[in-house]
Amino acid sequence: MAHIVCITGGLTGIFNASIALVKQLEQAGHRVTYASPKDWSDLTNQYNIPFVKLDPWIFEWKEQPLSRWQKFCQLGERRNQAIKALGVENFAETMKELNPDLLLIDMEMHPHIMTAVVNDLPVALLCPFLSIWKRSNLPPIHTDIIPGEGWRGQWFGIEWTWLRYGWTKWREYQRDRWQKMGVDRISVLRCYAKKIGYPFRERFGFKHWLVPYPHNFLPILCFNGLELDFPHDPHPSIYHIGPMVYENRQESKIEPSTYQTLEQIFEKRRLTGSSLIYCGCSSLSKVNQRFLRQIIDAVSSCPQWDLVLGLGSQLDLDKLGPLPSNVYPLSWAPQVQILKNADCAIINAGINSINECIYFGVPMLVYSLRRDDQNGDAARIGYHQLGIVGDIKQDNVSQIRNYIHTLLTDKSYKSQVNRMRYCFDRYTKENVAAQVVETLLNAQN
């Protein structure tokens, strides 16, 4: 039995996915400790997982307004403050006290990764994205490019897109360096890496999607199934361990009355055969109130449909105005429980929601908010025919209603989702996550 420490930065999505991984590792006989700069102790206690609170960290340093001359004169002090804000001053000591056989670290926690490596701690990274690498026939995941479709989907179009993306990231880096004068995110990480002796400069570049990412040599556990991506030869350092969905997820923000309301809706569906539609609004994105109203109007004229709105605390319920009797708005929604009973889902192309929809066999109407990897995730839904990809700027009430009707009546979408679900089930049945971790542990020995 190995002792594994799982570390994430504080975002709910990767926390939920990592809990599913922890439970699989515990089932395989390993002892797991959870650690994070965010206090997850209330939830980890409910999961019976030991928790260690790490020092707070700041993803990107923000300072008070200063003149350029002040920034120049105070460069050393400003950099020291920015490095201190990384929250890793006590990290190595804390990890050595825990004495893990393996650290699993959120791949965007660069200061913690670098600190662990220079202290000779065994490290593997946790990746929520489908792919961050530049690979043959694989477009950058922030784009809606589908290989083989149009000129952008040809090899030269994909190569041009990668080249343009790298150039854009390089320009952003130069702009930030000029504006922030030494305390932009990449400069701070480079300075910290130099201080502790981590080879950041040799491993940093603009040739992959995640920038910065100076850890090419470390193994990665990807919280996705390879089958969901476009066909390609994956990077040799990445291990696809399947989507991490924990059915017994604890939802601390859900009111008891919410569960009572949902049970009534589920009972109505069982008795009357009505269709249940779930619309999840990301808690990270400001809700587009106009578009949300269009979804409500699309459902209002169809009494045989029930719509559950999970608002993610982004909108006051009173601002929605009068609602038809078949629409149920919830400030916080237990998404896993709803998807177990849903006939289709309207989501914003976040990979965690996509994986959960597939896990429970729910066809999707996907609207990318054009943030991070959402365009690429949506493109893969369209490519595999797991749902319909809408356009949040152009679709009207009638179009949304037609999309929902198609998902509920055209069984080919349900069939394709179930096909992908079967692929996903294999990862769990074959204990792929535990096997990969044991392979890494054996390699360390």
C-alpha positions in Angstrom: 0.0 0.0 0.0 1.4 3.4 -1.1 0.8 6.8 0.5 -0.3 9.2 -2.2 -0.9 13.0 -1.7 -3.4 14.6 -4.1 -3.0 18.4 -4.5 -5.3 20.8 -6.4 -5.4 24.6 -6.5 -9.0 25.4 -5.5 -11.2 25.2 -8.5 -14.4 23.1 -8.0 -14.2 21.2 -11.2 -10.8 19.6 -10.7 -11.6 19.1 -7.0 -14.7 17.0 -7.9 -12.8 15.0 -10.5 -9.9 14.4 -8.2 -12.2 13.1 -5.4 -13.3 10.4 -7.9 -9.7 9.5 -8.5 -8.9 9.4 -4.8 -11.8 7.1 -4.2 -10.6 4.8 -7.0 -7.1 4.7 -5.4 -8.5 4.0 -2.0 -10.5 1.1 -3.4 -7.2 -0.2 -4.9 -5.7 -0.2 -1.4 -3.7 3.0 -1.3 -3.7 5.5 1.5 -4.5 9.0 0.1 -4.1 12.4 1.7 -5.7 15.5 0.2 -3.9 18.9 0.2 -4.9 22.3 -1.1 -4.4 26.0 -0.5 -8.3 26.1 -0.4 -9.9 24.8 2.7 -11.8 21.7 1.5 -11.9 20.1 4.9 -15.7 20.2 5.3 -16.1 18.1 2.2 -13.0 15.9 2.6 -14.2 15.0 6.1 -17.5 13.8 4.6 -15.5 11.7 2.2 -13.4 10.4 5.0 -10.2 11.7 3.3 -7.4 13.2 5.5 -6.9 16.8 4.6 -3.9 19.2 4.9 -4.3 22.9 4.4 -1.5 24.5 2.4 -0.5 28.1 2.5 -2.7 30.4 0.4 -1.4 31.1 -3.1 -2.0 33.6 -5.8 -2.3 32.4 -9.3 -1.1 35.7 -10.8 0.3 38.6 -8.7 -1.6 41.9 -8.7 0.0 45.0 -7.2 -1.0 48.5 -6.3 -0.7 51.1 -9.2 2.8 52.5 -9.4 4.6 54.8 -11.8 7.1 53.1 -14.2 10.0 54.7 -12.3 8.6 53.3 -9.0 8.3 49.9 -10.5 11.9 50.0 -11.7 13.3 51.2 -8.4 11.3 48.7 -6.4 11.8 45.7 -8.8 13.6 43.5 -6.3 11.1 44.1 -3.5 8.2 43.6 -5.9 9.5 40.3 -7.1 10.1 39.1 -3.6 6.5 39.9 -2.7 5.2 38.2 -5.8 7.3 35.1 -5.1 6.1 35.0 -1.5 2.5 35.1 -2.8 3.2 31.8 -4.6 2.6 30.2 -1.3 5.4 27.6 -1.4 7.6 28.8 1.4 6.6 25.9 3.6 5.5 23.5 0.9 8.6 21.2 0.7 8.7 20.8 4.5 5.0 20.0 4.6 5.4 17.3 1.9 8.4 15.8 3.5 6.5 15.5 6.8 3.7 13.6 4.9 6.4 11.4 3.3 4.4 10.4 0.2 5.3 7.7 -2.3 3.8 9.9 -5.0 2.5 13.4 -5.4 -0.4 14.0 -7.8 -0.4 17.8 -8.4 -2.8 20.0 -10.5 -0.8 20.8 -13.6 -1.3 24.5 -13.3 0.2 24.7 -9.8 3.7 25.5 -11.3 5.4 26.8 -8.1 4.4 23.6 -6.2 5.5 21.3 -9.0 8.9 23.0 -9.3 9.4 22.9 -5.5 8.5 19.2 -5.4 10.9 18.3 -8.3 13.9 20.1 -6.9 13.3 18.4 -3.5 13.4 15.0 -5.2 9.8 14.2 -4.5 8.1 11.8 -6.9 5.5 13.8 -9.0 2.8 13.2 -11.6 0.5 15.8 -12.8 -3.3 16.0 -13.0 -4.8 17.3 -16.3 -8.5 18.3 -16.7 -8.0 19.2 -20.4 -8.4 16.8 -23.3 -5.0 17.8 -24.7 -2.4 20.5 -24.3 0.1 19.2 -26.8 0.9 20.1 -30.4 0.3 16.8 -32.2 -0.1 15.9 -35.8 -3.7 16.5 -37.0 -4.7 17.9 -33.6 -5.8 21.6 -33.6 -5.4 23.8 -30.5 -8.2 23.0 -28.0 -9.4 26.7 -27.8 -10.5 26.5 -31.5 -13.6 25.0 -33.1 -11.5 23.4 -35.8 -12.5 19.9 -36.8 -9.7 17.9 -38.6 -10.7 17.3 -42.3 -13.4 20.0 -42.4 -12.7 23.2 -44.4 -9.3 24.6 -45.1 -8.6 25.2 -41.4 -9.1 21.5 -40.8 -6.4 20.5 -43.3 -2.8 20.0 -42.1 -1.6 23.4 -43.3 -4.6 25.1 -41.6 -3.9 23.3 -38.3 -0.2 24.2 -38.5 -1.0 27.8 -39.3 -3.4 27.9 -36.3 -0.7 26.5 -34.0 1.8 29.0 -35.3 -0.6 31.9 -34.9 -1.4 30.8 -31.3 2.2 30.5 -30.3 2.9 34.0 -31.7 -0.2 35.4 -29.9 1.0 33.9 -26.6 4.5 35.3 -27.2 3.1 38.8 -27.8 0.9 38.6 -24.7 4.0 37.6 -22.7 6.0 40.6 -24.0 3.1 42.9 -23.4 2.7 41.7 -19.8 6.5 42.0 -19.2 6.4 45.6 -20.4 3.2 46.6 -18.5 4.0 44.8 -15.2 7.8 45.3 -15.3 9.1 42.1 -13.9 6.1 40.8 -12.0 4.0 39.3 -14.7 3.1 35.6 -14.1 5.8 34.0 -16.4 8.6 36.4 -15.1 7.7 35.6 -11.5 7.8 31.8 -12.2 11.1 32.2 -14.0 12.6 34.1 -11.2 11.4 31.6 -8.6 12.7 28.7 -10.8 16.1 30.3 -11.0 16.1 30.8 -7.2 15.5 27.2 -6.4 17.5 25.7 -9.4 14.6 24.5 -11.6 15.4 24.5 -15.3 12.5 26.7 -16.3 14.2 28.5 -19.2 15.3 25.2 -20.9 11.8 23.8 -20.7 9.6 26.8 -21.3 8.2 27.6 -24.7 5.2 28.5 -26.8 4.7 25.3 -28.7 1.9 23.8 -26.8 -1.5 25.0 -25.7 -1.0 25.5 -22.0 1.3 28.5 -21.5 3.3 28.5 -19.3 4.1 24.8 -19.0 7.7 24.0 -18.2 7.3 20.4 -17.1 7.5 18.3 -20.3 9.4 15.5 -18.6 6.7 14.7 -16.0 4.0 12.1 -16.4 0.4 13.4 -16.7 -2.8 11.7 -15.6 -5.6 13.0 -17.9 -9.1 13.1 -16.5 -10.6 12.2 -19.9 -11.1 9.3 -22.2 -8.9 9.3 -25.3 -11.9 8.2 -27.4 -13.5 11.7 -26.8 -10.7 13.5 -28.5 -10.0 13.7 -32.3 -8.0 10.7 -33.6 -4.3 11.4 -33.0 -1.2 9.9 -31.6 -1.1 11.1 -27.9 2.0 12.6 -26.3 4.1 9.8 -24.7 4.0 11.5 -21.2 0.2 11.5 -21.0 -1.9 8.7 -19.5 -5.7 8.9 -20.2 -7.3 7.4 -17.1 -10.9 8.1 -18.1 -13.4 10.7 -16.9 -13.4 11.1 -13.1 -17.1 11.2 -12.0 -18.0 10.4 -8.4 -21.7 9.5 -8.2 -21.8 10.0 -4.4 -20.6 13.6 -4.6 -21.3 15.8 -1.6 -22.9 19.2 -2.4 -22.4 21.5 0.5 -24.2 24.5 -1.0 -27.5 22.7 -1.8 -30.5 23.5 0.4 -32.6 20.6 1.6 -35.6 22.1 -0.1 -33.8 21.7 -3.4 -33.7 18.0 -3.0 -37.5 17.9 -2.2 -38.3 19.9 -5.3 -36.2 17.7 -7.5 -37.8 14.5 -6.1 -41.2 15.9 -7.1 -39.9 16.6 -10.6 -38.4 13.1 -10.9 -41.6 11.6 -9.7 -43.6 13.6 -12.2 -41.3 12.3 -15.0 -41.8 8.7 -13.8 -45.6 9.0 -13.6 -46.4 11.1 -16.7 -43.5 10.4 -19.1 -42.5 14.1 -19.3 -39.1 14.9 -20.5 -36.6 16.4 -18.1 -34.1 19.0 -19.5 -31.2 20.2 -17.4 -29.6 23.6 -18.1 -26.4 24.1 -16.1 -24.8 27.6 -15.9 -21.1 27.6 -15.0 -20.4 29.1 -11.6 -17.2 30.6 -13.2 -19.1 32.6 -15.9 -21.5 35.5 -15.7 -24.8 34.3 -16.9 -26.1 35.8 -20.2 -29.6 36.7 -18.9 -31.0 37.3 -22.4 -29.9 33.9 -23.6 -31.2 32.3 -20.4 -34.6 33.9 -21.1 -34.6 32.5 -24.6 -34.1 28.9 -23.2 -37.0 29.5 -20.8 -39.2 30.7 -23.6 -38.2 27.8 -25.8 -39.5 25.4 -23.1 -42.6 27.4 -21.9 -44.7 26.4 -24.9 -44.0 22.7 -24.4 -45.8 21.5 -21.2 -44.5 18.0 -21.8 -41.0 19.3 -21.0 -39.7 20.2 -17.6 -36.6 22.5 -17.3 -34.3 22.6 -14.3 -32.1 25.6 -14.3 -28.8 25.4 -12.3 -27.7 29.0 -12.0 -24.5 28.4 -10.1 -25.1 31.5 -8.0 -24.6 33.8 -11.0 -28.0 35.3 -11.1 -30.6 36.4 -8.6 -33.8 34.3 -9.1 -35.9 37.5 -8.9 -34.2 38.8 -12.1 -35.6 36.0 -14.2 -39.0 37.5 -14.1 -42.3 35.5 -14.4 -41.6 31.8 -15.0 -43.9 29.1 -16.6 -44.9 26.3 -14.4 -42.6 23.8 -16.1 -39.4 25.8 -15.3 -37.6 25.2 -12.0 -34.7 27.6 -11.2 -32.1 26.6 -8.6 -29.4 28.8 -7.2 -27.2 25.7 -6.7 -28.1 22.4 -8.4 -26.8 18.9 -7.6 -25.8 18.3 -11.2 -24.9 14.6 -10.8 -28.3 13.8 -9.2 -30.2 15.7 -12.0 -28.2 14.1 -14.8 -29.1 10.7 -13.5 -32.7 11.5 -14.4 -32.3 13.9 -17.3 -33.3 13.3 -21.0 -31.0 16.0 -22.4 -28.8 18.8 -21.0 -28.0 22.3 -22.1 -24.4 23.1 -21.0 -21.6 25.5 -21.8 -19.0 23.1 -23.1 -17.0 22.7 -19.9 -15.2 19.4 -20.0 -16.4 18.3 -16.6 -20.1 18.7 -17.5 -19.5 17.0 -20.8 -17.9 14.0 -19.1 -20.8 13.8 -16.6 -23.4 13.9 -19.3 -21.7 11.1 -21.2 -21.2 9.1 -17.9 -25.0 9.2 -17.3 -25.9 8.8 -21.0 -27.4 12.3 -21.6 -27.3 13.9 -25.1 -26.2 17.5 -25.0 -27.0 20.9 -26.5 -23.7 22.7 -26.2 -23.1 26.4 -26.2 -19.5 27.4 -26.0 -18.8 30.7 -24.1 -15.5 30.8 -26.0 -13.4 30.5 -22.8 -10.3 28.4 -22.5 -10.9 25.0 -24.0 -14.7 25.3 -24.5 -14.6 25.8 -28.3 -12.5 22.6 -28.7 -14.7 20.6 -26.3 -17.8 21.7 -28.2 -16.2 20.7 -31.6 -15.5 17.2 -30.3 -19.2 16.9 -29.2 -20.2 17.7 -32.8 -17.6 15.5 -34.3 -18.7 12.4 -32.3 -22.4 13.3 -32.7 -22.9 13.3 -28.9 -25.2 16.3 -29.2 -25.8 19.5 -31.0 -23.5 22.5 -31.0 -25.4 25.8 -30.9 -24.4 29.4 -31.4 -25.1 31.6 -28.3 -25.0 34.7 -30.4 -27.3 33.7 -33.3 -29.7 31.0 -32.0 -33.2 32.3 -31.3 -36.1 30.8 -29.3 -37.4 28.7 -32.2 -34.0 27.3 -33.0 -33.3 26.3 -29.4 -36.7 24.6 -29.2 -36.0 22.7 -32.4 -32.6 21.6 -31.1 -34.2 20.3 -27.8 -36.9 18.5 -29.8 -34.3 16.9 -32.0 -32.3 15.6 -29.0 -35.4 14.2 -27.4 -36.7 12.4 -30.5 -33.7 11.5 -32.7 -32.4 8.4 -31.0 -29.1 8.5 -32.9 -27.7 11.1 -30.4 -28.6 8.9 -27.4 -27.0 5.9 -29.2 -23.8 7.8 -29.8 -23.7 9.0 -26.2 -24.2 5.4 -25.0 -21.4 4.2 -27.3 -19.0 6.8 -25.8 -20.4 5.8 -22.3 -19.4 2.2 -23.0 -15.8 3.4 -23.8 -15.7 5.4 -20.6 -17.0 2.5 -18.5 -14.0 0.5 -19.6 -11.6 2.8 -17.7 -13.4 2.1 -14.5 -14.0 -1.6 -15.0 -10.3 -2.1 -15.9 -9.1 0.1 -13.0 -7.0 2.1 -15.4 -6.3 5.0 -13.0 -5.0 2.6 -10.3 -3.0 0.7 -12.9 -1.3 3.9 -14.1 -0.5 5.0 -10.6 1.0 1.6 -9.7 3.1 1.8 -12.9 4.4 5.2 -11.8 5.1 3.9 -8.3 7.0 0.9 -9.7 9.0 3.3 -11.9 10.0 5.3 -8.8 11.2 2.2 -7.1 
